Amino acid sequence: MRGFFKPLTSGPRLRPSAGFTLLELMTVVVILAIVSAFIRVGVNLLIYKARDARRLADFDMMRDALINYRAEHNTYPQEMNGGMYVVSYQSGFLHDLIPAYLGSSPKDPINDAPNPFDWFTKNAHYYGYYYYGTPAIQGVPYGCGNVTFAVLGVRWLESGMPSNAQNAYCGPPQPFVCPPWGIANVCRDWSLEYDYSTLLAD
């Protein structure tokens, strides 16, 4: 019987696992960082879109309230803030509409004040309302005619302009381009100040 059974021999010796190499670890870290960045961008975009949806809903609500106010008073609210405009980051925004037409003063989801204030630099988020009640120095010079009117606007849409963006404008039709502050007796374009706006003629 001796020699019938061959002695058991071990197979090829396996190298003990050395774990991940430094290159493999760095590759995993880079991949995770890229995935995290994409997720963060996606989440931020969803937040921006949600805030913009709220802004556009507020805009529709404010516009409807203004129209209802005019139907009863034969004019839009002549609110003043050292001149002719009011903004949502200050207290009492659209107070003439409360409580009959609005439950409370609408506020942008961020609602911050620009610093420094610049009409044509979008460095803050707020709503604005303007009443232009002197045609001789506002309506006619802005190219809007001998009328009184109001402008309602959303300063900044974070996710970009919607395809159906409204734009308060007086002047010749496109492709004519109206510069900031307009051209005397020719045009005025509030889209240079607001991402979303409407002109409400008295």
C-alpha positions in Angstrom: 0.0 0.0 0.0 3.0 2.2 0.5 3.3 4.4 -2.5 -0.4 3.8 -3.5 -1.5 7.1 -2.1 0.3 10.1 -3.1 1.0 12.5 -0.4 -1.2 15.6 -0.4 0.6 18.6 -1.7 -0.5 22.2 -1.5 -1.5 24.0 -4.7 0.1 27.2 -5.9 0.6 29.5 -3.0 -1.7 32.5 -3.0 -0.3 35.9 -2.3 -1.9 37.5 0.7 -4.2 40.4 -0.4 -2.4 43.7 -0.3 -5.6 45.8 -0.3 -6.1 48.8 -2.6 -3.1 50.4 -4.1 -2.7 54.2 -3.7 -3.7 54.7 -7.4 -6.9 52.7 -6.9 -7.8 54.7 -3.8 -7.2 58.0 -5.6 -9.3 56.8 -8.5 -12.2 56.0 -6.2 -11.9 59.3 -4.4 -12.0 61.2 -7.7 -15.0 59.3 -8.9 -16.9 59.9 -5.6 -16.0 63.6 -5.8 -17.3 63.8 -9.4 -20.5 62.0 -8.5 -21.0 64.2 -5.4 -20.5 67.3 -7.6 -23.2 66.2 -10.0 -25.6 65.4 -7.2 -24.9 68.8 -5.6 -25.5 70.6 -8.9 -28.7 68.6 -9.5 -30.0 69.3 -6.0 -29.2 73.0 -6.3 -31.0 73.2 -9.7 -34.1 71.6 -8.1 -33.9 74.2 -5.3 -33.6 77.0 -7.8 -36.5 75.7 -9.9 -38.7 75.4 -6.8 -37.9 78.9 -5.7 -38.6 80.2 -9.3 -41.9 78.4 -9.4 -42.8 80.2 -6.2 -41.8 83.5 -7.7 -43.9 83.0 -10.8 -46.9 81.9 -8.7 -46.4 85.1 -6.5 -46.2 87.2 -9.7 -49.5 85.8 -11.0 -51.1 86.4 -7.6 -49.8 90.0 -7.3 -50.8 90.8 -10.9 -54.3 89.5 -10.4 -54.6 91.4 -7.1 -53.5 94.6 -8.9 -56.0 94.1 -11.7 -58.8 93.5 -9.1 -57.8 96.6 -7.2 -57.9 98.7 -10.4 -61.4 97.3 -11.3 -62.7 98.7 -8.0 -60.6 101.9 -7.7 -60.2 102.8 -11.4 -56.4 103.1 -10.9 -53.5 101.0 -9.7 -52.1 101.5 -6.2 -50.1 104.7 -6.1 -47.6 103.5 -3.5 -44.5 105.6 -3.1 -41.0 105.0 -1.8 -39.3 108.4 -2.1 -40.7 108.6 -5.7 -42.7 105.9 -7.4 -41.5 102.4 -6.5 -41.8 99.8 -3.7 -39.8 96.6 -3.3 -40.4 93.4 -1.3 -37.4 93.5 0.9 -38.8 96.6 2.6 -41.7 96.4 5.0 -45.2 97.2 3.8 -44.8 96.0 0.2 -48.1 96.4 -1.7 -49.8 97.4 1.5 -52.7 98.9 -0.4 -53.7 95.4 -1.5 -53.9 94.0 2.1 -56.1 92.5 3.3 -58.8 92.9 0.6 -56.7 91.5 -2.3 -53.7 89.9 -0.6 -53.4 88.2 2.7 -50.0 89.6 3.4 -47.1 91.3 1.7 -45.5 89.0 -0.9 -41.8 88.3 -0.4 -39.3 86.7 -2.7 -38.1 83.3 -1.4 -34.7 84.9 -0.7 -35.8 88.5 -0.5 -32.4 90.2 0.0 -31.5 93.8 -0.7 -28.8 94.7 -3.3 -25.6 96.1 -2.0 -24.8 98.4 -3.6 -28.1 99.2 -5.3 -27.8 99.1 -9.1 -30.8 99.0 -11.4 -29.0 96.9 -14.0 -27.0 94.5 -11.9 -28.9 91.5 -10.7 -27.2 91.0 -7.3 -30.3 90.5 -5.2 -33.7 88.8 -5.2 -36.9 90.7 -4.7 -40.2 91.9 -6.2 -40.7 95.4 -7.4 -43.8 97.5 -8.1 -43.7 100.9 -9.8 -46.5 103.3 -10.4 -45.9 105.9 -13.2 -48.5 108.5 -12.5 -47.2 111.5 -14.4 -47.4 110.9 -18.2 -45.6 114.1 -19.1 -42.4 113.0 -17.4 -42.8 109.2 -17.4 -45.2 107.8 -20.0 -44.2 110.1 -22.9 -40.5 110.1 -22.3 -40.5 106.3 -21.9 -42.2 105.8 -25.2 -45.4 104.5 -23.5 -47.6 107.4 -24.6 -49.7 109.9 -22.6 -50.9 107.4 -20.1 -50.4 106.4 -16.5 -49.3 102.8 -15.9 -47.7 100.4 -13.4 -44.9 97.9 -13.7 -44.6 94.7 -11.7 -41.4 92.7 -11.7 -39.5 89.7 -10.4 -35.9 90.8 -10.1 -34.0 87.5 -10.5 -35.0 84.0 -11.7 -32.2 81.7 -10.5 -32.8 78.8 -13.0 -32.9 81.1 -16.0 -35.6 82.7 -18.1 -38.7 80.7 -19.0 -39.6 80.4 -22.6 -42.8 82.3 -21.9 -41.1 85.1 -20.0 -43.1 88.3 -19.8 -41.4 91.6 -20.4 -42.6 95.2 -19.6 -41.6 97.2 -22.6 -42.5 100.4 -24.4 -41.1 101.2 -27.8 -40.6 99.9 -31.3 -40.9 96.1 -31.8 -37.9 93.8 -32.0 -35.3 93.6 -33.4 -35.0 97.1 -32.1 -32.8 97.1 -29.0 -33.6 99.6 -26.2 -30.5 100.4 -24.0 -30.5 100.8 -20.2 -32.7 103.8 -19.1 -34.2 103.8 -22.6 -34.1 106.5 -25.3 -36.0 109.7 -24.5 -39.5 109.7 -26.1 -38.7 106.4 -27.9 -38.4 103.3 -25.5 -38.0 101.8 -22.1 -37.2 98.1 -21.5 -37.8 96.8 -17.9 -36.3 93.4 -18.8 -32.9 95.0 -18.3 -33.9 95.4 -14.7 -36.2 92.4 -14.1 -36.1 88.8 -15.3 -39.9 88.7 -15.4 -42.2 91.7 -15.6 -45.4 93.1 -16.9 -46.8 96.6 -17.8 -50.3 97.4 -16.5 -51.7 100.3 -18.3 -54.3 102.5 -16.6 
